[in-house]
Structure formats: structure tokens, C-alpha cells
């Protein structure tokens, strides 16, 4: 499992202890930095030494172990081995879907060793399933796009045919980011047998025009199911340009979508973090629910820079420490996923802005850049360049 400390014992110079899985991702780097700045001893797990989070100045120890998506059993053994080396309970941050699913299924083994906040298993399953999310929202009276649920290629072909002279979106029931998402027009042809073989059952959903404002509401619910923190952002650019992860975003306020997001999560008896995605229908002006991301989200750094320190708030909530509900933050803060997201977005966008506009604020807005942790910017370049040589990681550029 790579380098492990013989024993991790209490040291009064640390405010607390934390273990962060899936250290490759930019959101994981944000967690490491936020906790490190707050005085935490942070251990980071990753499946290769090209794991970006290994190289933050705030990483106290690094541990190479299989990822849960590659080998769940090996990941679980490595995680439990690491947790057993603590004399005091750390806070566990499972960062990716596969890690969360494993931790949820093995919470009885984990909770004596570490503190963490996860929703009930059935709630997590509902949030992971886009069809279940839309069905629940419809029962709650939360507005959603017109949606059909296709369980085989015959149903998919039939439902797609209902969008005459209109565009629609195909999304797998399970999946994150742009993986498996197809943007089609009524005249487009798709091999449904091939699609179902790759992704399984899917939603056939009306497409909200690209001009529709896209919002994300980030939420933390404490161990009692009470709202502990909330934050809203608007995405301004994305990659792929047709629809994918945001590469530029700005902090805003929108009480309407916040209330609806909290209502949805409360109905699931939620615990821990989630990000609820919305899109505005330009003609009606209604905000429509897209999906729930039941984990820490890619744009986490924007929330932290705006004043909502979700990693620290999560740690305190997981340890049942008193926290005041956090809803005040700075608006109009901008942040971008530069490496390689916004660069690829700029290169591939047809009606892109001028190079001068693209370069404006490029360093200070980059989530990879932190003045107190400058070397992580360099390692973000080096690690992504190394991983670009491995086709296994190419699909993650569309997340």
C-alpha cells in the first residue's frame, strides 16, 4: 500500500486528523488545502504517485492503493489498514462515487475507526440513480424537464420519436459528468443496442437550450439532518462545450433553487454533502432539476474561496461538533478549472473569446493556484501530463 506510518498518534500541534481518498481530483486537492490550512494532519490516498493531491504542502502522508473503481476489495483493505493505524479517530472523506459506495456498504467496519457523514443506503442509491431522482422530484412537485425512462432499446427508440423537430438528451440512469450523455435532434440516428450495451437503462429528456442559466446548489446536512451549509454558483463555461463539467463559474445567490434543493435532500433524510444541479428554461423562466451529485463536487474550490469552507464544516459535523449554519458568503467570486479543462474548452470552442480575454485573471482565478501551496500548480501540470499518456484516464476529461 505504499508508505505507511507505523502508528499515528495524537499530536497537539494538529487541530485534527483526516483521510482523503481519490487524491487525484481537483476537489480532493481543495479538501487537502482547506483542512491543512485549518491545522489538520491530512493523509491522502491515490492509485499512483502521479496523484496530484500527494504533492500539496498540506499533505502529511501519502498512501498508494487501488482505487475503488478499479478494485473495490483492494481499496477497502487498504483503507481499513490505514484507519487502524490511528490511535485517534480521523475524519474520513470518501471523494468519488465508487469510494462512497464502498464506505456506505461497510460503514459498520469504518465508524469504529473514523468519523464520516453519509446518507442512508437507500437515499444514496436514489441520488445515484437519475431516474429515481426525477421520479422523487416529480412527487414533491419540484419542476423537472419532460422525461421518459427507457429500459431497453425498443422503449428508447419510441421515446426518442416523441421529440419531433426538437432536440433531446440521452443520459444513463447511473453515471457522472458527461459520460454516456448524448445530445441529439429528432433526425439523428443512434444505435440503441450499442448504447444499452455500454450504459444500460437511460433517460430520454427534453434538452434545455444552451442559453438557459445553469446553477449548482451545494449543501451540507449535519448528523441530525439539519442544514449546516449552503452555497450557490452559476456555471459560465464548460467542457465539453456541448455539456460537461464547468470550467468557469461564479458565486451567486438564488433563494428559489436553494429552497427546492433543501426540500429534495430533506425528503431523502440526507446526511453529508451533495450538489443539486438546475437549469433555467429561457422561455418560461422556470428552474428545472437536472440531477443530484451525492458527493463533493468539482467546483468545490469556488465555495471555499467564497467563504463556505465545506471541508472544515464537514469535518466538524462528522465529529458532532457544534457549528452555526453557514449561508453567508461573498458573491461574484470567480474560479476556473484551468488544467486542462478550460484550456481544452478554449481550444475546441468555435465562438470562443479572444485570447486576451481568456488570459485575463488566468492565474488568480485558477483553482490549481494557491499562493501558500505554489508547488501544487506545477504538479498539476506534471501529473496530468503523465496521466495523459494512459488511455485509462482519458474518459475523466469529460467529467
N, C-alpha and C positions, 0 to 999 in steps of 0.2 A: 504493500500500500504506500510505498514511498516513505519519506521521512516522517517519523512519529516521535513525539516527545515521550520519554519513559513514563512520566507522570505529570499531570497538570494540576498544580496545587494553588490554593488561594494566595494571591499576592495583592497587598493593599494598594499598590500603585495603580491597579486596574479598577475601573468602575464596574466591570462585569466581564463575562466571557460569552463568546458567540461562535457558532459553527455555521458557515455559509456554504451550501452546496452549489455545484454548477458555476464555478467561478469564472468561466469563460465569458459570460454575458455581461453587457454594459450595466444592466440593472444590478447584477451582483457586485460589480465594482462600486456602484453608488452605495450599496449597503455597507461594504467594507469601509469605504471612506467615512460615511456618516457615523458608523459605530466607532471607528478608530479615532476620529476627532473628539468623540464623547468619552474617550478613555477606555474603550473596551479592548480586551485581548481577543483578536479575531483569527480563527482558523479557517482556511479556505480549502475546499475540495475541488478537484478537477481531474479530467481523464488524461491529461498530458501536461508536460511542463510548458507548453505553449498556451496554457490557461492564463488569460490576461490578468485576472484578479490575483494571481500568485505574486505579481510584481509591484503591487501597491506598497508604498512605505508603511501603510497601516495594517498590512498582513503580518501577523505574528508567527504563523506557521502554515505550511502548505502540505497538502496530502494528496498524492496521486492515487486515484481509484477509478474503476469503471463507472461510467455514467449510468443512471437508472434506465435511460432509454436504450442503451446498448446491452447491458447485463444487469437486470434488476437484483438478482441474487447476490452478485459480487458487490454491487453498490451497497446493498443492505448490510452485508458482512463488514465492509469497510467502514461504513458509518457507525455501526454499533461498536466496532473495535475502537474507533476514535472516541466515542462518547464515554466508553468505560474507562478511559484514561484520565477523566476529570474527577478530582476529589470534590469539586463543587459543580452544581448543575449549570451548564451553559444554556443559552437560548439558541434553539435550532431554527435556521432559516432555510427551508426547502424551497428552491427557487424555480424549478421547472416542473412541468406537468407530471412527468414520469416520477420525479423525486417526491412530489407531493402525494401522488397516488400510492407509492410505496410506504411513505411515512404514515399516511392515513390508515392503510391496511395493517400497519404494525405499531400503532400508537401505544398499545399496551406494553410493548417492549421499550419504546422510546421514552415515554413520560416519566418512568422512574429515573431516567438518566439525563433528561434535558427538558426544558420548558419550550413549548411551541403552541401556536394557535392555529387550529384547523377547524373547518365546519364539520358537521356530522357527515358520515359517509354518503348518505342518500342525497344530501344537499350538494355535496361536491360533485356527485355523479350528474345531478340535474344541471349544474352550472357548466360542466364539461360537455354536455350534450346540447348543441344549439337548438335542436328540435324541442327538447324538454323546456328549455329556457323560453322559447317563443310561446309554447302552449301555456306555461305558467303565467307569463306576462299577459296573455290574452284573457285568462281567467280573472286576473287582477284589474282588468280594464286599462292596462298600460298599452299605449299605441305601438304597433309594430307594422312593418311592411307587409303587403299581401304575400302570404307564404303557403307553399304546398310541401308536403312531406312525401318523398319518393323512396320506396323501399326496394324497388327493382327497376330494371331498365324500361319495362313497359310503362310503369307509372311515370317515370321521369320524362319519357317521350310525350306522354299525354299531357302532363302539366306544362311542359315547355311549349306545347302547341297552343296553350291558352293565352300566351303573351303575343297576340297578333300585332305586328308592326310596333312592337315595344321591346326594349332591352330588359334583360333579367340576369340574375346572378345564381350560380350553382355553388353551393357550399356543402362540404361533407358534414355529417352530424358531429363528428369529432375532428378536431384539428385546430391549429393556431396560426395566426398571421394569414398569409396569402396561400398557404399550402392547400392545394386542391380546389381553390376558388377560381371559377371561370366566369368571365363577363361576356355575355352572348346577346345577339339580336335574334329576332324570330326567324330570320332566313339562314342563320348559322347552323351548321351541321356538327354533331358531336357523336362519337362512338360511345354510346352509353354502356355497352358491355365492358369496354376498356376502362371507362371511368369507375364503374362499380367494382371492378376487379382491383383497382388501385386504392379507392377511397371508401367504398361501401355506401350505405344509405346517405341521401343528401336532401338539402332544402332546395326548392326552386322558388326563388324570391324576386319580387319586383326590384328593379335597380333604382335607387335614389340618384338623381342627377349628380354629376361630379361637383356642380356648383353648390350643392347642399352642404351646409356647415357641419363638420364632424367634431363631436365633443367626446371627451372621456371624463368620467367621474370616478375618482379614486377614493376608496373607502376603507377604513379600519374599524372593525367591530371588536369590542373587548370580550373577555372571557364570559361575561354575563349577557352578551348580545347587544350591548349598548353602543351607540355611535361614539367612537373615540377620536376620529379624524376624518375630514373630507376635503377634497381638492378637485378643481375642475380645470381642464385645459382644452384648448382648441388646436387641432392639427392644421398646419398651413401648407405642409408639403409631405409627400410620402414616397416610398419606393417599395415595389414597382409603382410607377406613376398611375397605372390603371386601378390600383388599390393594394395597399400593403401597410407595412409598419410606417409610422410617422417618422420623418427625418427632420422636420422643423415643427415646433409647437410653441404656444404662448399661454400663459396662465390667465384665466378669466374667472368670472362668477356667473352662475346661472342657477337660480334657486329652483326653477321648474324641474330641470333634469336631476338635480340633487335630491329633491323630494321623491321623485319617481324611483331613483336608484336605491335610496334607502328603503323605500317601501318594498321593492323587489327583494333586496337582501334580507330584510326582516322576515319576509314570508318564508325564506329558506332557513331561518334560525341561524344566520351566518355568524361565523367566528373568524377572526383574522382579516386578511386583506383581500380586496378584489377591485377590479376596474370595470365599470359598466360603460359600454360604448353606445353612442347615439349619433343619429344623423338627421339633419333638418330637411324636410321636404319643401323645396323652394316655393311651390305654388300655394300649398295650404299653410305653410309656416309651422307645421307640427313637427316636434322632435319624435323620431321613431327609434325604438330599441333595436340595436344590432345584435349584441351578444354580451355575455359576462366573461371576463378573463379572471379566473379564480386563483390568482397568484399575483406576486409582484409584477409590475408592468414595465415595458421597455423604456417609457418616458419618465421613470421614477426620479431621475436627477432633476428634472424641472420642478417637481414638488418640493424636493429638498432645498433647492436654491430659492424657491419662493417663500420658504418659511415653514413648511409642513414636513418635519423630519420623520417620515413614516418608519424607517428602520429603528430609530430610537424609541418611538412611540409603540411600535410592535413589541420590542424587547420588554418594555415596561409593562405592557398589557399582558404579555405571556407570563410574566413573573407576578401577576396580580398586584402590581404596584399602582398606587393612586395616580391618575392622570386626569387633567382637565380636558374636556372635549376641545379639539383643535379644529377651528373652522376659519380663523383669521389668517390671511396670507397676502403677500404682495401680488398684485395683478400686473399684467403687461410685461412680465419677465419672459424672455425668450431663451430657448435652448434647442440645440440641434444635435442629432446623431450624425457626426461628420464622417467617421471611419468605419466602413466605407460607404454607409448609407446615403448621405447627402451628396457625396461625390458621384456615386452611381446615378442617383436621381438627376443630378445636373447634366451628366453626360448623355443620358438617354431621353431627357425631356425635349420634345420638339419645340415648344414655345417657351423655352427657359429664359430666365432673366439674364441680364448682361453679366459678364464675368466680374465686373467691378461691384455690382450689387451682390453677387454671390460671395465675394470675398469680404464684404463689409461685416465686421464683427465676428469673423470666422473663428478666431481663437477664443475670445471670451465667451462666446455662445456655445462652443463645442462642449458636450458633456464629457468628452475624454480629457479635457484640460482642467487641471486644478493647480493653482499656484503652489499649494503646500505639498502636492504629490505629482511633481512635474514628470517624473520618470514613467508614470503610467501612460502618458501620451506617447512616448517613444515605444513602449512595449505594446501599446495598442496597434501601432503600425507593424511592428515586427511579428507579433503573434498572428495578426490577420494575414500578413504576407505568407507566413509559414503554413497556416491552415488553408490558404487558397490553393496550395499545391495538392490538397487532399479532397477528392470529389465528395467524400462523406459530408463535408461541411458546406458545400455549395448551396444546398437547399435552404440553409439558415439565412441566406441573404434575402430571402423573400418573406422573412418573418417580421 
